[in-house]
Amino acid sequence: MFPVFFSDAIVVLGEGQLVLPIDVRAPPERSSPTIDIAATPEEVWDVLSDFPAYGDWSNFSRVDGVPEVGNRPKMRMSGFWFTSTVTAVTESQELQWSATIIRAALFLGEHNFTLVRKTDGSTQVTNTETFSGVLTRPFEGLFAKSHNAGGYVAFNQSLKSRVESRASIHR
């Protein structure tokens, strides 16, 4: 066995086992910016679920794959590639994926979009990212970039612009 130091946490690896003292896990980091889009949930869904087109309009991501439960799309965010697993798809309502580093106890990133039809027919989109696990603290600077106005807020604005420009053409 040998210790591996992550910030103020000690992770001990040995004989194929990962031992994580429960008190070293960082509390989850969460960001949930919302945005109202002047389009129906179906129109928002058409853009949100079109993974191959993300590179055309998204401020920081590209996705290679399809949004079907169990699929493992390859994603590019903030200068790196990773593979996620699509964990929930409810057309025009919810899209969720998650990614881990080795095991969820080390790092788990869960991303969820919820679409809610408002009384005027428009859509409120909530874009939630939750990070947890012992590696959350060492990488918190990276996450802060995603959580600020240049990250998920900008993604939401890009989604709004793309959807509303398309919706206005169809009306």
Disulfide bonds with the S-S distance in Angstrom:
none
